[in-house]
Amino acid sequence: MTRLFATLALAILFGVGCGGGNASSPPGTGPIPVVATTTVLADIVARVGAEQVIVTSLVPKGGEVHTFDPSPRDVGRVESARLIVANGLGLDDWLTQLARDAGTTAEVAVLGDAVPAADLILEDDRPNPHAWLDPSLAAAYGQAAAEALARTDPPNADAYTVNALRFAMEMSALSDELRARFEAVPPANRKIVSFHDAMPYFARAFGVDIVGSIVSAPGQDPSAGELAALIDAIRSSGAKAILSEVQFDDELARTIAAETGATVVSDLYTDSLGDPPVDTYAGILRWDVDRIVDALR
């Protein structure tokens, strides 16, 4: 690993090929318009594309990607984009129809396809789509974004490559930083309940045990029997934190907490960015880890 990042550092220092990390778009062309499904993906693409791109998100800040209903305005955004970026893995399948409606010839780059099959977490034989919540897999997203940008904008391919390498190094450092935060929590206390199935990659990356989830999918309320089983699991495991996210109502989480004595953390970000300091991908991970660690301690 040390040798790998030494190589990456040299690539960033000297540039890749004949170009450097700050290559400019050809005169007169300007930044290329890119559309991503979520603000998280948009931020990753913007980090890799830098000044060569202008990235917009179809799902607005604080929106819910699982249940998003595109508008006619979104069709126009897709139509005018030179590159369209999706997560894939079943999260934003609606984008396929949207691109068809727009009649676009732009590539639809599916960043989730860059995650190695061995790293995917399967649920009922389908991959969980929230791979970006592991920074090491977010680095794979960055590499896939760079490759798609290079295909769309070949004159700036070297810049995208260098930016993706830099992003990968930052993600490695972020993983180390956040893992160190969890080391302050005894392993026996690293047990959580999530609102929906957004946390498996996060939990695996940072050594956290997910006792259960409140809903199987956004918009699907649990039955009385499912709630009772979850309450029993929390009591028997000693889970201390019930997590929810800003885009969801936390009433169910608080009802379960009242029965179990667990702490509710309801201001987390997983599928969407927010206002500063959670207006970047790294920002939401630091925010979430700080609050989860505080609850578990």
Rosetta silent file (secondary structure, phi, psi, omega in degrees, C-alpha in Angstrom):
SEQUENCE: MTRLFATLALAILFGVGCGGGNASSPPGTGPIPVVATTTVLADIVARVGAEQVIVTSLVPKGGEVHTFDPSPRDVGRVESARLIVANGLGLDDWLTQLARDAGTTAEVAVLGDAVPAADLILEDDRPNPHAWLDPSLAAAYGQAAAEALARTDPPNADAYTVNALRFAMEMSALSDELRARFEAVPPANRKIVSFHDAMPYFARAFGVDIVGSIVSAPGQDPSAGELAALIDAIRSSGAKAILSEVQFDDELARTIAAETGATVVSDLYTDSLGDPPVDTYAGILRWDVDRIVDALR
SCORE:     score description
SCORE:     0.000 S_00000001
   1 L     0.000  -42.368  178.574    0.000    0.000    0.000 S_00000001
   2 H   -61.451  -42.739  179.720    2.813    2.424    0.839 S_00000001
   3 H   -63.692  -40.485  179.719    4.499    1.732   -2.494 S_00000001
   4 H   -58.084  -48.635 -175.455    1.187    2.261   -4.321 S_00000001
   5 H   -75.622  -23.294  170.361    0.617    5.686   -2.824 S_00000001
   6 H   -64.478  -40.683  177.546    4.214    6.687   -3.373 S_00000001
   7 H   -63.886  -43.081  178.852    3.602    5.935   -7.051 S_00000001
   8 H   -62.115  -40.796 -179.721    0.388    7.934   -6.975 S_00000001
   9 H   -62.848  -40.155  177.874    2.168   10.865   -5.356 S_00000001
  10 H   -65.653  -37.950  178.729    4.803   10.857   -8.090 S_00000001
  11 H   -63.826  -39.684  179.218    2.089   10.746  -10.731 S_00000001
  12 H   -69.290  -38.312 -177.617    0.407   13.773   -9.195 S_00000001
  13 H   -66.206  -42.670 -173.731    3.690   15.638   -8.846 S_00000001
  14 H  -101.845   -6.233 -177.593    4.815   15.136  -12.422 S_00000001
  15 L    86.485  169.456 -179.869    1.472   14.713  -14.160 S_00000001
  16 E  -112.825  131.275 -177.209    0.306   11.769  -16.208 S_00000001
  17 L    64.991 -133.676 -179.003    1.534   11.345  -19.747 S_00000001
  18 L   -96.083   -7.209 -175.531    2.319   14.750  -21.253 S_00000001
  19 E  -104.821  165.699  177.116   -0.360   16.630  -19.306 S_00000001
  20 L  -110.462 -176.567 -177.386   -0.548   17.842  -15.721 S_00000001
  21 L   -76.176   -9.787 -177.981   -3.227   17.892  -13.083 S_00000001
  22 L  -118.194   32.538  179.357   -4.350   21.407  -13.960 S_00000001
  23 L   -60.771  148.963 -178.364   -4.830   21.021  -17.691 S_00000001
  24 L  -104.719  156.475  174.008   -7.375   23.403  -19.189 S_00000001
  25 L   -66.009  151.921  178.248  -10.190   22.743  -21.607 S_00000001
  26 L   -56.206  145.238 -178.239   -9.399   23.620  -25.214 S_00000001
  27 L   -53.689  134.182  175.386  -10.010   27.314  -25.956 S_00000001
  28 L    89.653  -13.653 -177.896  -13.609   28.110  -26.715 S_00000001
  29 L   -89.168  -39.318 -179.731  -15.083   24.877  -25.418 S_00000001
  30 L    73.070  176.201 -179.775  -15.482   25.725  -21.734 S_00000001
  31 L   -61.689  146.523  179.791  -16.395   23.300  -18.953 S_00000001
  32 E   -88.492  139.766  179.375  -18.475   20.316  -20.004 S_00000001
  33 E   -79.636  128.391  179.765  -21.971   19.938  -18.481 S_00000001
  34 E  -124.748  138.274  175.731  -22.414   16.786  -16.410 S_00000001
  35 E  -117.519  129.093  176.013  -25.609   15.585  -14.734 S_00000001
  36 E  -116.510  158.161 -179.407  -25.516   13.152  -11.793 S_00000001
  37 L   -72.046  -38.913 -175.830  -28.433   11.543  -10.026 S_00000001
  38 L  -125.651  163.538  178.672  -27.465   12.620   -6.482 S_00000001
  39 H   -67.329  -29.472  177.419  -25.537   15.389   -4.795 S_00000001
  40 H   -65.621  -49.138  177.690  -23.055   12.837   -3.425 S_00000001
  41 H   -62.492  -39.450  179.748  -22.205   11.580   -6.910 S_00000001
  42 H   -60.782  -38.735 -179.980  -22.119   15.149   -8.193 S_00000001
  43 H   -67.612  -41.790  178.917  -19.527   16.066   -5.567 S_00000001
  44 H   -63.019  -44.362  179.459  -17.297   13.102   -6.426 S_00000001
  45 H   -64.684  -39.009  179.338  -17.471   13.916  -10.141 S_00000001
  46 H   -65.322  -34.375  177.853  -16.773   17.587   -9.433 S_00000001
  47 H   -65.448  -39.251 -178.468  -13.677   16.634   -7.433 S_00000001
  48 H   -79.227  -36.141 -177.941  -12.358   14.586  -10.334 S_00000001
  49 H   -82.122  -26.842  178.926  -13.450   16.985  -13.059 S_00000001
  50 H    52.096 -136.026 -173.826  -12.364   20.174  -11.266 S_00000001
  51 H   -74.009   -6.894  179.539  -12.543   23.271  -13.465 S_00000001
  52 H   -80.965   -6.397 -175.226  -13.139   21.185  -16.600 S_00000001
  53 E  -134.203  156.913  166.318  -16.736   20.352  -15.592 S_00000001
  54 E  -124.304  116.064 -172.629  -19.954   21.868  -14.340 S_00000001
  55 E  -112.038  131.909  173.551  -21.922   19.218  -12.444 S_00000001
  56 E  -122.269  155.762 -179.594  -25.563   19.366  -11.411 S_00000001
  57 E  -109.443  134.962  175.996  -27.632   16.845   -9.444 S_00000001
  58 L   -70.578  -49.927  176.166  -31.085   15.697  -10.493 S_00000001
  59 L   -76.835  122.797 -176.174  -32.122   14.776   -6.945 S_00000001
  60 L   -70.800  164.705  175.472  -31.914   18.032   -4.976 S_00000001
  61 L   -53.292  128.782 -178.050  -30.018   18.510   -1.735 S_00000001
  62 L    82.139   -0.058 -179.454  -31.952   16.734    1.000 S_00000001
  63 L   -81.027  174.175 -175.713  -33.980   14.779   -1.556 S_00000001
  64 L  -117.341  108.403 -174.362  -34.663   11.056   -1.574 S_00000001
  65 H   -66.916  -31.889 -175.737  -33.124    9.152   -4.475 S_00000001
  66 H   -64.188  -33.599 -174.592  -35.056    5.927   -3.827 S_00000001
  67 H  -117.641   16.845 -175.857  -38.440    7.555   -4.460 S_00000001
  68 L   -64.903  137.723  178.527  -37.428   10.453   -6.732 S_00000001
  69 L  -117.245  103.735 -176.616  -39.895   11.373   -9.484 S_00000001
  70 L   -61.141  147.916 -179.806  -38.155   13.230  -12.332 S_00000001
  71 L  -104.383  167.065  174.355  -39.820   16.338  -13.714 S_00000001
  72 H   -55.451  -32.404  177.211  -39.968   17.670  -17.305 S_00000001
  73 H   -62.652  -36.448  179.392  -37.210   20.081  -16.265 S_00000001
  74 H   -66.632  -33.283  176.169  -35.003   17.101  -15.444 S_00000001
  75 H   -60.472  -42.002  178.869  -35.541   15.753  -18.969 S_00000001
  76 H   -64.928  -38.169  177.780  -34.139   19.029  -20.277 S_00000001
  77 H   -62.623  -43.842  179.277  -31.121   18.801  -17.981 S_00000001
  78 H   -66.514  -39.055 -179.150  -30.321   15.314  -19.207 S_00000001
  79 H   -61.190  -35.654 -175.863  -30.831   16.346  -22.814 S_00000001
  80 H   -90.259   -5.635 -178.280  -28.248   19.141  -22.538 S_00000001
  81 L   -78.611  148.545  173.160  -25.631   17.114  -20.626 S_00000001
  82 L   -94.564  -16.968  175.045  -22.535   15.726  -22.298 S_00000001
  83 E  -146.428  138.113  179.499  -22.137   13.087  -19.584 S_00000001
  84 E  -119.997  133.294 -173.348  -24.734   11.518  -17.289 S_00000001
  85 E  -121.826  125.664  177.891  -23.646    9.817  -14.071 S_00000001
  86 E  -119.774  162.243  172.368  -25.603    7.184  -12.160 S_00000001
  87 L   -83.263  -42.524 -174.765  -24.851    5.035   -9.146 S_00000001
  88 L    75.821 -157.951 -179.137  -26.473    1.894  -10.521 S_00000001
  89 L    58.499   27.726  176.647  -26.744   -1.258   -8.388 S_00000001
  90 L    86.766    0.358 -175.918  -30.522   -0.773   -8.385 S_00000001
  91 L   -79.625  -44.564 -172.151  -30.521    2.654   -6.735 S_00000001
  92 L  -130.535   49.414 -179.756  -31.406    4.953   -9.628 S_00000001
  93 L   -61.905  -22.170  179.275  -32.791    2.721  -12.367 S_00000001
  94 H   -61.711  -18.783 -179.181  -35.271    5.477  -13.237 S_00000001
  95 H   -65.915  -30.283  179.655  -32.412    7.309  -14.960 S_00000001
  96 H   -60.344  -46.609  178.448  -32.512    4.840  -17.873 S_00000001
  97 H   -66.983  -37.529  179.866  -36.057    5.863  -18.759 S_00000001
  98 H   -63.338  -43.136  178.028  -35.231    9.521  -18.205 S_00000001
  99 H   -64.374  -37.723  177.958  -32.310    9.344  -20.642 S_00000001
 100 H   -64.699  -43.440  179.333  -34.548    7.580  -23.144 S_00000001
 101 H   -62.553  -35.273 -178.369  -37.208   10.281  -22.788 S_00000001
 102 H   -76.191  -17.895 -178.036  -34.560   12.956  -23.318 S_00000001
 103 L    65.757   28.308 -176.020  -33.289   11.280  -26.485 S_00000001
 104 L   -77.012  150.595  171.884  -29.728   11.945  -25.394 S_00000001
 105 L  -103.724    1.792 -179.819  -26.670   10.455  -27.039 S_00000001
 106 L   -68.201  148.910  175.813  -24.511   11.218  -23.983 S_00000001
 107 E   -66.199  140.075  168.820  -22.913    8.320  -22.144 S_00000001
 108 E  -101.559  104.224 -178.598  -24.615    7.163  -18.958 S_00000001
 109 E   -88.674  123.481 -178.253  -21.663    6.274  -16.706 S_00000001
 110 E  -102.583  101.400 -172.695  -22.601    3.865  -13.903 S_00000001
 111 H   -68.039  -31.647  179.998  -20.065    4.421  -11.137 S_00000001
 112 H   -63.103  -20.843  178.264  -21.239    1.490   -9.034 S_00000001
 113 H   -67.245  -15.597  179.853  -20.063   -0.863  -11.778 S_00000001
 114 H   -79.335  -11.995  179.813  -16.489    0.004  -10.731 S_00000001
 115 L   -74.728  124.389  178.957  -16.909   -1.746   -7.380 S_00000001
 116 L   -56.874  141.716 -177.765  -15.249   -5.186   -7.535 S_00000001
 117 H   -55.137  -35.877 -178.920  -17.779   -8.003   -7.322 S_00000001
 118 H   -67.063  -19.869 -178.640  -15.993   -9.373   -4.250 S_00000001
 119 H   -94.264   -7.512  179.332  -16.599   -6.074   -2.435 S_00000001
 120 L   -74.388  141.622  175.474  -20.338   -5.927   -3.094 S_00000001
 121 L  -100.767  119.213 -175.595  -22.657   -6.715   -0.179 S_00000001
 122 E   -95.030  140.744  175.098  -25.560   -8.852   -1.373 S_00000001
 123 E  -132.797  115.645 -174.346  -29.060   -8.793    0.092 S_00000001
 124 L    54.723   42.541  177.689  -31.479  -11.366   -1.336 S_00000001
 125 L    67.014   12.787  175.803  -28.944  -11.937   -4.136 S_00000001
 126 E  -119.351  141.700 -178.594  -29.008   -8.237   -5.077 S_00000001
 127 E   -71.304  136.007  169.582  -26.167   -5.817   -4.343 S_00000001
 128 L   -65.923  133.507 -172.569  -26.739   -3.148   -1.742 S_00000001
 129 L   -86.620   -5.684 -169.468  -26.255    0.102   -3.711 S_00000001
 130 L   -88.508   43.668 -173.775  -24.770    2.343   -0.987 S_00000001
 131 H   -65.219  -26.840 -176.989  -21.145    1.472   -1.744 S_00000001
 132 H   -63.152  -16.442 -178.628  -19.942    5.100   -1.624 S_00000001
 133 H   -76.625    0.598  165.767  -20.267    5.099    2.179 S_00000001
 134 L  -105.552  115.405 -176.462  -16.976    3.192    2.279 S_00000001
 135 H   -57.098  -31.017  179.493  -14.290    5.743    1.272 S_00000001
 136 H   -66.513  -32.106  177.038  -12.159    3.050   -0.348 S_00000001
 137 H   -81.337  -28.399  172.285  -15.050    2.261   -2.696 S_00000001
 138 H   -60.989  -32.991  175.693  -15.697    5.954   -3.248 S_00000001
 139 H   -62.149  -37.060  176.328  -12.157    6.006   -4.658 S_00000001
 140 H   -66.063  -37.441  174.186  -13.307    3.428   -7.223 S_00000001
 141 H   -59.290  -43.459 -179.539  -16.200    5.750   -8.072 S_00000001
 142 H   -62.117  -41.128  178.153  -13.673    8.532   -8.626 S_00000001
 143 H   -64.170  -43.021  178.169  -11.617    6.379  -10.972 S_00000001
 144 H   -63.551  -38.635  177.423  -14.735    5.413  -12.955 S_00000001
 145 H   -63.162  -41.467  179.280  -15.727    9.073  -13.163 S_00000001
 146 H   -62.224  -41.997 -179.807  -12.282    9.960  -14.494 S_00000001
 147 H   -65.616  -40.580  178.541  -12.494    7.305  -17.177 S_00000001
 148 H   -67.321  -40.244  177.509  -15.956    8.470  -18.265 S_00000001
 149 H   -64.001  -38.501  179.610  -14.837   12.104  -18.341 S_00000001
 150 H   -64.740  -37.922  177.451  -11.798   11.137  -20.408 S_00000001
 151 H   -67.212  -34.228 -178.702  -14.024    9.400  -22.960 S_00000001
 152 H   -79.287  -34.638 -172.702  -16.258   12.476  -23.113 S_00000001
 153 L  -135.070   70.972 -174.579  -13.458   15.044  -23.107 S_00000001
 154 H   -55.336  -35.521 -178.442  -10.240   13.405  -24.413 S_00000001
 155 H   -60.003  -23.381 -178.955   -8.098   16.600  -24.444 S_00000001
 156 H  -107.800   19.520 -176.753   -8.326   16.730  -20.630 S_00000001
 157 H   -58.413  -40.459 -178.713   -7.914   12.996  -19.988 S_00000001
 158 H   -63.392  -39.905  179.283   -4.588   13.464  -18.177 S_00000001
 159 H   -62.777  -41.746  179.238   -6.077   16.003  -15.800 S_00000001
 160 H   -64.814  -39.209  178.709   -8.917   13.644  -14.907 S_00000001
 161 H   -62.215  -47.384 -179.899   -6.471   10.808  -14.294 S_00000001
 162 H   -63.162  -42.539 -179.502   -4.330   12.907  -11.963 S_00000001
 163 H   -64.171  -37.040  177.817   -7.381   14.225  -10.099 S_00000001
 164 H   -67.005  -38.616  176.454   -8.684   10.681   -9.583 S_00000001
 165 H   -63.536  -42.604  178.300   -5.316    9.596   -8.181 S_00000001
 166 H   -63.474  -41.910  178.930   -5.339   12.541   -5.801 S_00000001
 167 H   -62.296  -40.140  178.700   -8.908   11.728   -4.770 S_00000001
 168 H   -61.970  -40.642  177.523   -7.916    8.100   -4.074 S_00000001
 169 H   -64.456  -40.575  178.523   -5.124    9.266   -1.777 S_00000001
 170 H   -64.770  -37.246  179.470   -7.522   11.564    0.061 S_00000001
 171 H   -68.348  -35.657  176.087   -9.986    8.700    0.494 S_00000001
 172 H   -63.439  -44.039  178.782   -7.256    6.496    1.969 S_00000001
 173 H   -65.981  -38.101  179.073   -6.376    9.213    4.468 S_00000001
 174 H   -64.952  -42.073  177.523  -10.057    9.761    5.272 S_00000001
 175 H   -57.929  -45.849  179.576  -10.535    6.037    5.948 S_00000001
 176 H   -62.597  -42.383 -179.366   -7.619    6.047    8.383 S_00000001
 177 H   -61.766  -46.604 -175.213   -8.911    9.180   10.114 S_00000001
 178 H   -74.954  -33.668  176.379  -12.431    7.849   10.612 S_00000001
 179 H   -63.804  -37.236  177.737  -11.287    4.382   11.634 S_00000001
 180 H   -64.231  -33.767  177.494   -9.190    5.997   14.351 S_00000001
 181 H   -63.373  -40.815 -178.769  -12.310    7.768   15.647 S_00000001
 182 H   -71.818  -21.304  179.268  -14.083    4.441   16.079 S_00000001
 183 L   -64.501  -17.549  176.586  -11.110    2.997   17.956 S_00000001
 184 L   -76.063   -9.228 -179.373  -12.216    5.153   20.899 S_00000001
 185 L  -104.671  124.799  177.117  -15.352    2.976   21.131 S_00000001
 186 L   -54.815  138.329 -178.492  -14.988   -0.513   22.673 S_00000001
 187 H   -51.423  -36.074 -178.676  -15.766   -3.160   20.021 S_00000001
 188 H   -66.493  -19.777 -178.686  -18.627   -4.518   22.130 S_00000001
 189 H   -95.077   -3.562 -175.725  -20.319   -1.101   21.960 S_00000001
 190 L   -85.603   62.742 -178.876  -20.111   -0.692   18.178 S_00000001
 191 E  -126.410  130.635 -175.967  -23.690   -1.816   17.557 S_00000001
 192 E  -134.508  164.245  168.210  -26.253    0.271   15.716 S_00000001
 193 E  -120.071  128.765  178.960  -29.723    0.189   14.230 S_00000001
 194 E   -98.670  159.426  177.756  -30.114    1.929   10.879 S_00000001
 195 L   -71.934  -50.737  173.919  -33.277    3.484    9.505 S_00000001
 196 L  -132.324 -167.035 -168.684  -32.964    1.715    6.159 S_00000001
 197 L   -86.458   39.723 -176.064  -30.345   -0.416    4.447 S_00000001
 198 L   -84.905  -13.922 -163.900  -27.886    2.414    3.763 S_00000001
 199 L  -103.433   -0.872 -174.470  -25.157    1.436    6.226 S_00000001
 200 H   -59.656  -42.308 -179.888  -23.643   -2.006    5.410 S_00000001
 201 H   -68.602  -39.406  175.716  -20.561   -0.705    3.557 S_00000001
 202 H   -59.226  -48.602 -177.583  -20.027    1.963    6.201 S_00000001
 203 H   -62.303  -42.759  179.751  -20.333   -0.634    8.959 S_00000001
 204 H   -64.993  -38.897 -177.274  -17.897   -3.017    7.279 S_00000001
 205 H   -66.462  -33.193 -170.990  -15.358   -0.247    6.686 S_00000001
 206 H  -117.371   14.830  173.314  -15.346    0.924   10.295 S_00000001
 207 L    69.752   39.767 -179.506  -15.976   -2.236   12.281 S_00000001
 208 L  -109.740  143.359  179.965  -19.590   -1.539   13.247 S_00000001
 209 E  -103.137  123.376  176.810  -22.268   -4.200   13.768 S_00000001
 210 E   -91.067  114.434 -179.257  -25.757   -3.490   12.362 S_00000001
 211 E   -74.899  -33.436 -179.506  -28.321   -5.110   14.650 S_00000001
 212 E   176.254  175.143  176.890  -31.215   -4.328   12.305 S_00000001
 213 E  -125.047  148.729 -177.650  -33.006   -1.708   10.226 S_00000001
 214 L   -71.432  -45.057  178.687  -36.305    0.007   10.935 S_00000001
 215 L  -122.094  149.091  178.226  -37.630   -0.227    7.372 S_00000001
 216 L   -74.466  -28.531  176.845  -36.664   -2.647    4.625 S_00000001
 217 L  -159.057  148.944  178.404  -36.826    0.175    2.086 S_00000001
 218 L   -54.769  135.265 -179.562  -37.834    3.864    2.170 S_00000001
 219 L    90.178   -4.494  179.842  -41.591    4.217    1.937 S_00000001
 220 L  -114.118  102.282 -177.774  -42.284    0.725    3.312 S_00000001
 221 L   -71.795  144.086  178.690  -43.446    0.856    6.936 S_00000001
 222 L   -74.143  154.635  175.125  -42.606   -2.135    9.146 S_00000001
 223 L   -78.380  168.232  177.334  -45.292   -4.401   10.510 S_00000001
 224 H   -60.530  -38.695  179.004  -46.013   -4.651   14.231 S_00000001
 225 H   -65.896  -38.471  178.853  -44.250   -8.013   14.260 S_00000001
 226 H   -66.893  -39.824  177.332  -41.154   -6.596   12.587 S_00000001
 227 H   -63.834  -42.848  179.833  -41.000   -3.741   15.091 S_00000001
 228 H   -62.466  -41.082  179.227  -41.342   -6.163   17.994 S_00000001
 229 H   -65.704  -38.076  179.427  -38.540   -8.333   16.609 S_00000001
 230 H   -67.382  -41.377  178.389  -36.301   -5.301   16.182 S_00000001
 231 H   -61.702  -41.895  177.509  -36.951   -4.146   19.748 S_00000001
 232 H   -62.208  -40.529 -179.432  -36.053   -7.620   21.016 S_00000001
 233 H   -65.258  -38.289  178.752  -32.843   -7.568   18.948 S_00000001
 234 H   -66.067  -44.088 -179.426  -31.850   -4.192   20.372 S_00000001
 235 H   -64.548  -43.033 -176.216  -32.448   -5.326   23.934 S_00000001
 236 H   -73.614  -29.193 -178.133  -30.581   -8.603   23.521 S_00000001
 237 H   -88.940  -21.505 -175.533  -27.615   -7.047   21.708 S_00000001
 238 L    76.904   21.056  178.960  -27.296   -3.955   23.862 S_00000001
 239 L   -57.937  133.221 -172.964  -27.232   -1.673   20.809 S_00000001
 240 L  -100.408  -16.351 -172.138  -26.867    1.904   21.990 S_00000001
 241 E  -131.380  132.678  172.835  -27.674    3.972   18.883 S_00000001
 242 E  -111.358  119.647 -172.447  -30.622    4.133   16.492 S_00000001
 243 E  -101.816  141.300  172.226  -29.662    6.020   13.371 S_00000001
 244 E  -138.167  175.132 -175.992  -31.865    7.983   11.032 S_00000001
 245 E  -125.267  157.860 -171.492  -31.208   10.474    8.261 S_00000001
 246 L   -61.480  -26.083 -176.664  -32.287   14.032    7.702 S_00000001
 247 L   -83.597   -2.619 -178.699  -34.554   13.172    4.776 S_00000001
 248 L  -116.629  149.178  172.780  -36.673   10.791    6.855 S_00000001
 249 L   -68.277  134.382 -176.964  -39.142   11.327    9.689 S_00000001
 250 L   -99.312   17.375 -177.381  -37.587   10.009   12.923 S_00000001
 251 H   -60.478  -45.073  179.665  -40.884    9.258   14.707 S_00000001
 252 H   -63.559  -40.828  179.158  -40.444    5.485   14.428 S_00000001
 253 H   -59.857  -41.789 -178.787  -36.859    5.716   15.624 S_00000001
 254 H   -71.526  -33.353  175.743  -37.944    7.654   18.706 S_00000001
 255 H   -63.520  -43.497  179.042  -40.746    5.204   19.424 S_00000001
 256 H   -67.230  -39.204  178.949  -38.254    2.328   19.379 S_00000001
 257 H   -62.228  -38.107  179.286  -35.792    4.298   21.501 S_00000001
 258 H   -63.084  -29.235 -179.773  -38.469    4.880   24.128 S_00000001
 259 H   -83.454  -22.974 -170.283  -38.914    1.101   24.379 S_00000001
 260 H  -117.516  -16.382 -176.663  -35.208    0.229   24.489 S_00000001
 261 L    81.493    4.846  177.981  -33.353    3.150   26.050 S_00000001
 262 L   -73.822  160.753  178.989  -31.161    3.547   22.965 S_00000001
 263 E   -93.363  134.412  176.748  -30.066    6.991   21.743 S_00000001
 264 E   -91.595  129.918  172.244  -31.541    8.362   18.518 S_00000001
 265 E  -116.754  103.498 -168.496  -29.159   10.061   16.089 S_00000001
 266 E  -111.444    6.562 -176.765  -31.459   11.562   13.474 S_00000001
 267 E  -113.466   41.801 -178.082  -29.332   14.175   11.702 S_00000001
 268 E   -93.263  159.412  179.637  -27.177   11.877    9.568 S_00000001
 269 L  -124.894  126.512  178.117  -26.413   12.169    5.854 S_00000001
 270 L  -129.035  -52.552 -174.983  -26.039    9.134    3.588 S_00000001
 271 L   -96.202   -7.669 -173.507  -27.721    9.654    0.212 S_00000001
 272 L  -146.492  150.528  169.647  -27.524   13.442    0.053 S_00000001
 273 L   -82.273  174.900  176.999  -25.331   16.385    0.925 S_00000001
 274 L  -139.467 -151.611  176.539  -26.560   19.346    2.964 S_00000001
 275 L   -84.511  159.616  178.213  -25.432   22.820    3.949 S_00000001
 276 L   -49.244  137.172   10.132  -21.887   23.467    5.242 S_00000001
 277 L   -92.569   14.343 -178.097  -20.142   21.623    6.818 S_00000001
 278 L  -107.174   37.867 -178.511  -21.951   18.693    5.158 S_00000001
 279 L   -99.371   11.337  175.084  -21.767   20.090    1.624 S_00000001
 280 L  -136.465  162.510  177.605  -19.073   17.619    0.482 S_00000001
 281 H   -59.966  -49.168  178.873  -18.727   13.848    0.467 S_00000001
 282 H   -61.770  -35.218 -179.899  -15.896   13.948    3.015 S_00000001
 283 H   -63.313  -41.314 -179.090  -17.936   16.396    5.077 S_00000001
 284 H   -69.981  -35.156  178.779  -20.923   14.074    5.441 S_00000001
 285 H   -67.040  -42.819  178.416  -18.737   11.150    6.492 S_00000001
 286 H   -63.682  -42.721  178.198  -16.948   13.194    9.155 S_00000001
 287 H   -58.601  -50.548 -177.619  -20.287   14.558   10.386 S_00000001
 288 H   -62.836  -45.429 -177.875  -21.860   11.096   10.593 S_00000001
 289 H   -63.783  -42.151  178.633  -18.878    9.480   12.309 S_00000001
 290 H   -56.795  -44.574 -175.869  -18.648   12.237   14.919 S_00000001
 291 H   -75.087  -36.995  178.626  -22.306   11.796   15.862 S_00000001
 292 H   -68.377  -44.297  179.096  -22.313    8.014   15.806 S_00000001
 293 H   -61.352  -42.601  178.933  -19.155    7.761   17.899 S_00000001
 294 H   -59.882  -40.859 -179.439  -20.559   10.218   20.444 S_00000001
 295 H   -69.146  -37.541 -178.009  -23.729    8.121   20.745 S_00000001
 296 H   -75.249  -26.097  179.612  -21.841    4.828   21.101 S_00000001
 297 L   -78.638    0.000    0.000  -19.482    6.198   23.737 S_00000001
